[in-house]
């Protein structure tokens, strides 16, 4: 039985670990070949370490173990030239492009809006909003050449409603929803669908770190993972503290597949009911 994205090629940003790796593996399980990039460098202000070359190699290993092809390179979504070169080379090797998962994103230091430095604001927006636009800009000509396709943008529940102390993150994640809706209209004549996914807390290194623990438990001087877990469960309607990366990947897979062939312009929460609580 053919996979749901058999014979298609997907371009994924932030592919070395976390949700990006999960997307690559899930799409490969369903028949897709992968073009992937990751920055593999420290991002200023991020309260967690960067993905490494070893992380990227592990993504490659897991995709190739599924008997799928992958072209994975180091590139930064803040650098349009590097992004374009990566996707162009991937298409040259794999023959086409059908799916884009604009997944790369960062979390940085958290503070009330008036206390955020200009550098913190600019870095956040440049990766989480401008980087998504650059990713789409680099990929759209290849999607048009393939006769259509699907773009899936990773936003957040913070792209649907507000959280205190992360105005830069909330603003960027709201911004990509506007970009998604605009691209859905612009690209519809080319049979290119554009949607966004909106996770609640996801169990990845970007979330499980001291800065996030402090955001969720400002009442404690040194909150632990267990303290965070208790607080995180409070934002979801379902009685769970977080979802797994594969839960987001399953939504990405569906939006990429022909099962969603007429779904476009949709902000899809995968959030254990947080958006309706």
N, C-alpha and C positions, 0 to 999 in steps of 0.2 A: 504494500500500500504506500503510495507516494506521500511525502510529507506536505504539510500545509504551505510551505514556501520552497518547495522543491524547484531547483534550477534557478533560483533567484540569488542575487548578491546584495548584501547589506553592509552599509557603512556605519560604524559605531564609534562614537567618541568616548573617551574615558574607559577604554576597553580592558585595561590591565587588571582590574580587580573590581569588587563590589558589584553594583548593578550592571556596569558595562560588560564585565566578564560573564555575568549571568545571562545577559541578553545574547551575547555571542554564542554561548553554549546552547541556549534554548532554540535559537534560530537555526543553528547548525544541526541540532537534533531533528529538526523538521525539514532539513534539506538545503539550507542556504549556505553559500560561501560567504566569507567575511573579509571586509576591509576594516582595519581597526587602527586607531591612534590613541596615544596617551602622552601627557606632558613629561612624566618621569622626572620631575624636578620639584623642589620645594616651592610652594606657593606662599608669598608673603602673608603672614598673619594667620595661616591655617593652623588649628590646634592639633593637628595629627600629621604623621609623616607622609611623604609622597609615595605613590606607587613606584616600584623599582623595575629595572630591566628584567630581573628574575620574575617579578609578577607578570610582566608582559609575556615572557617566555612560557610561563605556566598556562596562560590563556591560549597561546598558540598550541601548546601540547594537548590541551583538552579538546580544542576544536579539531585538530588533526587526528586525535584518537577516535573521533566520530566519522572519519574518512571524508572530511570536508577540507576545502582549501581556505587558507587565511593569509592575507598580506597585512602584517602588523608593523607599524613604524612609530618612531618618536616624533610627535608634533604637538604644537600648542594651539589651542583654539583662539588665542589672542593674536596669532600670526596667520593672516589669510594666505600668504604665499606658501607657507608650509602645509596648511590644510589642503589647498588646491593641488599641490604637488603630490600629496599622499593619496588623495582620492583619484587623481588622474592616473597615477602609477597603478593603483589597485584595479581600476577599470581596464587599463592596458593589459594587466595580467589575467584578470578574471572575465573580461569580455563585456561587462554590462554593469548597470546599477539599477536596483529596483526598490530598495528600502534604505531609509536613513533613520538612525536612532541617535538624535542629538541629546546625548546623555551626560556629557562632561559637565561637572559643576563643582563648586567649592562651598565650604562653610568657613567663616573666619571669626575673629573675635567679636564678641557680642556686647552691646552697650546701648543705652538710650540714644535716640537719633541725634540729639544735640551733642553727644559725647563721641560719636563716631568721627574718626579722622577722615580727611579727604582721601587719603591713600586707601583706607579700608573700603570706602564707598566705591572708589574708581576700580579697584581690583575686583570687587564682587561683581559689579555691573559688567566689567569687561569680559569676565569669564562666563557668568551665568546668563547674561542677556546678549551682549555683543558676540560672544563666542557661538551662541546658537545661530544668530543671523549669519555669521561667517560660514558656519558649517553648512547651512542651507544654501547659501550663495555658491559655495564650491560644488555642491552636489546637484543642484537643480538642472544644469545643462545636461548632465548624464541621465537624469530621470526622464527628461524630455526626449532624449535620444533613444531611450528604451520604450517609449510609447506610453509612459505613465509610471505610477509607483505610489509609495506611501512614505510620508515623513511623520515620525513620532518624536515629539519634543518632551523631554522630561521637565516638568514643572514641580509642583509640590502642593500640599494643602495650603502652604503659605502663598500660593498663587491664586487661591480662592478666597482666603480670609486672612486677617492680620494676626500677628503675634508680637508682643512687645519685645524690645531690645534687639531686634534683627531687622530694622527698617530697610537696610541695604539688601538683605536677602529677600524679604517680602516684595520689595519694589522690583527686583530683577525677575522674580518668579511670576509676579503679575504681568510684567512686561512681555514675557514669552507667550502668554496667552493672547495678548493683542497681536503679536507677530504671527502666531499660529492661525488666528482667525483671518488676518489679512492674506496670508499665504494661501489659505484654503480657497479664498475667492480668486486670487490671482492665478492659481495653478489649476483650478477646476477645469478650464477648457483643454488642458493637457492631460486630463485623467490622472492627475497627481493629487492624492488625498493628504490632508495635513490635520493631525490631531495632537493633543497633549495628554500626558498621564500625570496624575496628581497623587503621589504617595503620601501616606502618613509617615510616621517614624519607620525607617527601614534598618534592619540589623546589619550595618556596614561600618567600616572604620570612620566614615565621615560623621556618624552619629554617636558611636560608642567611644566617647572621649570625655576628658574632664570638663571641657568648655560646655558641652551639651548638658552634662550632669548639672553644672552650675546654673544654666539657663532654666532647667526644669525644676531645680530645687534651690532657689535663691535664699531660702530660709535656713539652709545648712552651710556651715563653713567649709566642710570637706565632704561633699556628697559622694556616694559610692555608686557603682553600677546598679546595685539593688535598690538604692534610693531613687535613682533615675527610672528604673523599671516600674516602680510603683507609681510614680508621677506620670510616666508616659501612658500607662494604661488608662489614666483619667481622661485623656483627650479622645479616646476611641469609644464608639458605641458598643462594639463587640468587646467582650472582656479579655483583651489581649494587649500587651504592652507595645508590640510592633509587628510588622509583617516582614517576611523574608524577601530577599532580592528576586527569587524566582516568581513570587507573586506579581511583581511588576513586569517581569519578563513574559509571563503568560499573557498579560494585557498587551504588551508590545507585539507579541507574536500574533494575537488576534487582529490587532489593528493593521499589521503588515500583510495579513493573509486576505485571500479573496472572500473569506467569510464576512469581512467588513468592507466589501467592495464599494458600498455606497455610503459609508460612514466618513464624514469629513467635517471639520470645523468644531469638533467636540472636545471639551475638557473632561476627561474621564477620571474620576476619583478611584483610586485603589487604596482605600484608607480606613477599612474596618468601621465605616460609618462616622468618621470624625467630622466630615463636612455637614452632616445633618444633626449632629448632637447639639 
